[in-house]
Amino acid sequence: MTTSSAPSKVDLPFGPEDTPWQKTFSSLRVVDGVPRVTAPSEDPRRAYMEIPEVPYAKVQIPPNGLDPQQYAEAERLFRSYVDAQTHNFAGYQVTSDLDYEGRLSHYLNRHLNNVGDPYESSSYTLNSKILERAVLDYFASLWNAKWPHNADDPESYWGYLLTMGSSEGNLYGLWNARDYLSGKLLRQQQSAGSEAAPVVYEQALRREGQSPHAYQPVAFFSQDTHYSLTKAVRVLGIDTFHTVGSTVYPDENPLEPGAPWPTEVPSVGGAAGTGAIDVDKLAVLVRFFASKGYPILVSLNYGSTFKGAYDDVEAVAHTVRDICTEYGLDERRVYRDRDKDSDFDVRSGYWIHIDAALGAGYAPYLQMARDAGMVDDAPPVFDFRLPEVHSLTMSGHKWIGAPWACGVYMTRTGLQMIPPKSSEYIGAADTTFAGSRNGFSALLLWDYLSRHSYDDQVRLAAECDRLAGYAHDRLLALQEKLGIDLWVARSPQALTVRFRQPSEDIVRRYSLSCETLYVGGEQRTYVHLYAMKHLTRELVDELVRDMRQPGAFPGIALPTAHSWAGAADILADDESDSGCVGVLAAGERSA
Ligand SMILES: *Cc1c(COP(=O)(O)O)cnc(C)c1O
């Protein structure tokens, strides 16, 4: 019996009534006086981090479940925690102002599963693919792709709605990029050949005269890139310029001869800068690898996670294309047969993926607002108007807002890779990352877009832009008043403002996410707030007021003792500010 190894733990208090664990079973489930399941090896209430508002005891699930009263109490505690945190949620680029409940609650008791390709009907009829296609068409138009999707038109868009957020979009985009650049057969070629002759070719073979690296893509992304990109290249086994550089060309870092290769492409001004990729440095790195024949895979940020910065997509697109043209990597022949000269397709030797998790949601409207004179400036072009853009992803829960992660992935039909295996079982091609796909998300996004006109969205985007400006001004004023450098900064047109990490209390109250940056040799822990549409001037004011209280910046020496009431208390309460305060689990820090 599993309990024998830890006999004393079977009496641990468990559940809302502190019942000894062993006594939480009905007599039916106990054989010879011993439950058939594993006893805790230590007290779970002490094993995990606490949420003061919701004692773990109240939500522990005893084998008999909770009775209605216990359930009501537990749910009440959890609800008031969620509602309070929702009210003050300021630190992530995720909208917490949702309005789906009345209209869509019906569907909580319906199973909707969009398994397989969105454009192929499936024997799995309980799906919302018709709404999914309407949502995808909406974004194809907004992002200036050719639409509707047409399987026979390589220029038309293809896409699907993600079950995860942009992390999945990044993973899928890079997967497709890897297969495209490494010379794998594409979907269109397969369907063209499928009826007449079975396709035998899967992977281009290197021919005489081609670079030994012709089918070995190398990935580039900036130091301000979301961790999902690092994860994606790891999962997919894609080499980054850093891995190839430091293993194959260890002494040839073209940015700084003799120095080790940087792990990521530097951003303009490094950690102290705006967060946009340094196009000149990217060009140097891309040229190094393009000149040796490696295909180039670039992922750009459009609304970087921490600084909200926009990479200059157009400048990068032109730079990468021009460099690749110089080295014959612009329109290259990928041969399907080692000997037959006529059997090839023509592909770019580069792929540009846009990680627009946040930016693709509102920047188009901000551009419309600028054109209408409502705001002075707007983020730059990022979408399918640029022929060099191969794929793009956006999170649905960020700008639009959703009760769970969701998002959009989009590419051009002619670029699509072939799914690894045919999927007759579901009656639709397995062209997406997940198996079962969230069909409720399609309904949510369809609901939102149907109820918010372009005019509404333009107004909202302009308001958020102004609110970010307001927060920036208020924080600068606070910095001035306190006489402390709070490192207040807002990158151009970003919806976020960053500043010095305040006390643990404040970080937790407003769900501020933090990030440690090395600025001019100094280790700095920043937080940021995001001007999403639920954020109000009142909440900004409240936060600023809290940051004027004694103890708001533990361990910071004040230049003038009287500028801050209770300065002595603050100075006494010395707390190291190296690293994030421990109120958020590691995975929660960058939404
Ligand atoms: C949030 C974010 C992601 C990840 O999106 P999820 O929806 O959380 O998977 C990727 N890239 C950027 C720039 C982000 O801000």
The ligand as an ORCA input file, in Angstrom:
! r2SCAN-3c Opt
* xyz 0 1
  C       2.300     37.758    -25.203
  C       3.281     37.618    -26.255
  C       3.522     36.390    -26.863
  C       2.902     35.112    -26.398
  O       1.549     35.141    -26.583
  P       0.623     34.153    -25.769
  O      -0.697     34.561    -26.294
  O       0.841     34.447    -24.320
  O       1.023     32.785    -26.136
  C       4.397     36.337    -27.907
  N       5.016     37.447    -28.330
  C       4.815     38.643    -27.769
  C       5.522     39.834    -28.312
  C       3.949     38.766    -26.699
  O       3.786     39.951    -26.110
*
